[in-house]
């Protein structure tokens, strides 16, 4: 054994964890997906696990709805992972000491948990349920009259338990520092919450990697008031922007009808709208997919039908010839539909076609 290997072995033994390894052992491709394949298309399957992600945008752009959609998909994902690991351990005829301790810890802990930090006190339970979130199993952290420093320190302690799989911070500008919280209204304060968030994020990044905790910070996009030219900035400080792995900017797109077909803005009763997504930062995959979107229905949440059709065009599962559409199923033409309305209706009314297209498009978007 070389001197370097001996030193590495000694350091890992002293620290009681694998700090130094030869080769990249950590799985970097784990994702929490969006419901829509069109949204997953941007980041090859969803947002990264064990890292920090930012959802930013103007008001009513779809930031919170997108975060709740991630929560909806994380809940069954964490449960399935826990079930699979429990089944794997209990199926063994004889367990090692470490495996016995792991099994006992897993049974006591349960699946990874999800926490929503509702700093704005605007989380709508009915809307969350419409999006498919199990609100009863989600932890809600309300700000009360606590300062940003106190709240963020509590969050670090929660991450250190190793039981938290996903944390939503809604929103970053509402973490009010102690100096602002205790000052009178007449007194001017400067610096905002950047100092508190900087201290938090510097500690949170290694903790998230160690305990596989994902953090989504919802942030605002605000105009620079003293600039001659139109400029925007995102609160929270530079450290947050440097240390996040993904930043997605959301915008409210065109209104749609019940089938997801775009309609005029003058329509008095839209059924939903497109949520546009722009890739501002990407450290998890090739940045070759800069723009994306998904369809949000006001009655049933994320409407994946029009987004499945969009991705099916990309991967040649639906081929257009003039106003006619051919659906390719198992490398054979299934049928021909005239017009987009008939195409949507056919896929919607045939569950086997819907399931096939959803499965194939979901698999296609993660290919590199």
N, C-alpha and C positions, 0 to 999 in steps of 0.2 A: 504494500500500500504506500502511495506517495505521501510526502509531507502535507500537501494540500488536502488530500483525502482524510488524513489523520486529524488535521485541524478542523475540517468541516464536521467530522464525526464528533469531535470533542465539543464544538460549539452547539450542535444540535442536542447533544446529551445534556449540556449545562442548561440550555433553554427549554428542554423537554418538548421540543417541537421541531418540525422539518423547516428550519429557516433557510438553510443552504442545501441545494440539490444540484445534481448534474443532469441537465436537460430540463425542459419545461414540463412539469408534472401536473400543473393545475389545468383543469378543463376550462377553456376560455370561450367555448361555444354555447354554453347554457343560456337559454333565453326564457323570458316570460312573454308569451305571444299576445298580440291584439286579437280581437275576434275576427277582424276582417283580413283576408289574405292580401288585399290591396295595401293595407297599412303595414303588414308584416314584410311586404316586398322591399321596403326601404332599407331595413336592417337585417335582412336574411333570416327572418323568423321572430323578431320581437326585440324587446329591450334586454340588456345584459343583466345577468344575476351576479350578486356580490359586488356591485359597483354603484356609482351615483349617476342618476339621469335627471335632466332638467326638461320640464314641459313649460314653455313660455309662450306668451302671446297677449293680445289685447283682450279687453273684456268680451265675454260671450263668444270666444273663439273655439271652445271645445277642450280646454285644458283639463278641467275637472272631470268631464265626462270620459275623456281618454284615460285618465288615471283610474277612474272607477272601473273602466273596462279591463284594465290590467289587473285590478283587484279581483274582478269576477273570474278571470282565467287563472289567477294564482291560487285561488282557494281549492279547486279540484286538483291542480297540479301538485300542491304541497301534500294534499291528502293521499293522492296516488303514490307519491314517492315514499311517504311514511308507511303505507300499506305494503308496498313492494319490499321495503327493507325489513319490516317485521316478518313478512312471509318467508323471505330468504333466510333470516336467522332462525326462525322457529322450525323450518323444514330440515335443518341440519340435525343429524343424529347426536353429534357431540360438539359443544361449543368451546372455543378457547376462552381463557379468562377475560381477555379484552372484549370478545364478542358477547359474553354473558353480561358484562358491565354495560355495553352499548345497548343490548336488548332491554335491560332494566331501565336505562335512562330514556330510551325511546318510548317505552310503554308509559312511563311516568310523565314525559313531556307532551306526547301527542304530536300531531302534525305541526309544521312551522306556522307561526301565527302572523297576523297582519294587523298593523296599527295605522289608523288615520288620524293625523294631528290636525285638528280643525281649528286653526288659528282665527279664521274669519267668522266662525260660528254660522256657516251657511250650508253645511252638508244637509242635503234633502234626502230623508230616508226613502220616500216614495220614488224619487227619481233614481236613487241607487238601486232599489229593487227592480225598477223598470229596466235598468241596464243589466240585471241578472246577479247583483251582489247579494250574498247572504249577510245581511246587516247584523244578525244576531251573533254571529261568530267573530265579528270584527271588533277590535279594540278601538275606542274613540278617546283621544287625548285632547281635552279642551284647555284653552290657555288660562282662563280665569283672570287673575290679576298678577300672574307670574311674569317675571322678566325673561328676556331671551336667554340670558346666561343660565338661569335656573332650569328652564325648560330643556335646553340643549344638553345640559349635564345629566338630566334625567334620561334623555334619549340615549346618551352614551352608556349609561348603566343598563338600560333595557337591551341594547345591542350586545353588551358583554354577557348577558344570560345565555346567548346562543340559541334562543328559542324564537327569535323574530326573523321571519323570512322576507317581509316587505313592510316598508314604512313610507307613508305619503305625507309630505310636508305641504300643507295648504294654508297659507302660502308664505314664501320667504320674506316679503316685505313686512308681514305682520308680526314677525318676531321683534318685539320692542325691547331695546336694551334698557338696563337699569337706570342709566343716566337720563333717559327720556321719560321713563315711567314715573320716576320720582320727582322730576322737575315740574315747576308750575307752568301753566299755559303761556304766561308772558315771557318766560325765559327761552332764549334761543339755544338749540342744541345742534351739534354738528357730528358728522361721521356716520349717522344711521346705525344699522345693525351689522355692518361689514366686519367689525372687529370680532363680535361674538360668533358670527357664522364662520369666519376664518379659523378661529380656534377650534370650533366644532368640526369643521370639515377636515382639518389636519389630523385630528384624532380618529374621525369616523372612517376615513379611507382604508387604513390597515385593518380596522375592526371589521368592516364590511367584507373585506377579502378573507379574513380568518373565519368568520362565522357564516359566510354566504348570505349576508343580509343585503337586500336591494333597497336603495333609497330613491324615491322620486320627489324632487323638489319642484313645486309649481311656482312659477315666477311671472311677474308682470313685464310688459314691454312699455316703457314710458318715454315720452319725448324729452329731448334736451331743450330746456326753455331758453337758455342764453346763447343758442347757436343760430348763426345767420342761415345756415342750410338745414333742412330737415334731418335730424339725427335721432337715434333711439338708444336707450341703454337699459340694462337689466340690473336691478338692485341685487345686493347680497355680497358685493365685493369681488375682487379679481381672483382671489384664491378659490372661491367656489367655481368660477368659470374655467379655471385652469385644471382643476382636479376632477370635474365631471367627465364621464366617458362618452356620454351622448347628450346632445341638446337638440330638441325638436321644437320648432316654432309652429304654432297653430294659427290658422285663420279661418273665419267662417266663409264658406264658399256659397255656391248658388243653392237656391231652394229646390226641393224635389217633391214629386207627388208620391202616392202610396206605393208605386212600383219602383221608385228611385229614379225616375226620369226627370231631368232638369226642367224647371218651369220658370216663368218670368218673376222678377222680384215684386211686381205689382200684384201678384196673386194674394188674395186676402186670407186664404187658409192653406198654407203649405203643410205637407205631411212631415217634412224634415229638411235637412240641409246637408250639403257636402262639408266635411271638415278637412281642410287642406293642411298638409304637413310639409314643412321645409327642413331639410337637414342642415343645421348650423354647425354641428360638431359630431364627429364620428371616429372613435378609436377602437372599434370592435370588428370592422369588416371593411371591404373596399368601398370607398365613397363614390361609387358609380351610379347610385340611385338617389338623386338629390331631392326629388319631389314625389309626393304621394298624397293620398286622400282616402277617406272612407265615408260611408253614408250613415247619417244619424237620423233615425226615425223617432219622432216625438212620442209615439205611443208604445213602441216596443224596443227602443234602444238602438243598438248598432244593427243596421240592416245589411246583412252580408250578401244578399242575393245580387244586387247590382254590382257589388265589388267582385264577387265570384265571376260574373260575366266579363268584367273588365280584364281580370287576370287570365281568364280562359281565352280571350282574344290574343293576349301576349304569348301564351304558350300553345297556340294553334289548336285548342280544344273546341273552339268555335270559329268558323271561317265565314267571312262575309263576302257575298257576291251580289253587288248592287243593293237591293232592299231585302234580299233573302239571306238567311242564316242557316248554316249547316253545323249540327252538333256532332263532334267526333267522339265516339265512345268505344273504348277497346280497339282503337285503330280502324274503326269502321264508321261510316256515316250513319247516324241514328235516324235523323229526320231533318226536314227542311221547314223552317218557319219564315213567314213573310212579315217583316216589320219587327221592331224591337219590342213592342207591346206584346205581341203573340209569343215572342221568344221568352220574355220574362214570365208570362202566364204559364207556358208549357213547363219550364223548369220548376216553377213554384208548385204546380199541381202534380208533378211526378217526383216523389221523394227519392227514388232510386237514381234518377238523373242528377238531382240536386246533391245527393250524398257523394256520388262519383265525382262530380265537378269540384266539390268542396275538398275532397280528399286529394285529388290530383293537383289542384291549384295550391293547396297548402304545402304539399311536398315540393312543388316546383319553385316556390318563392325562396326556399332555404338553400337551394343549390348554388354553389359558388363557381 
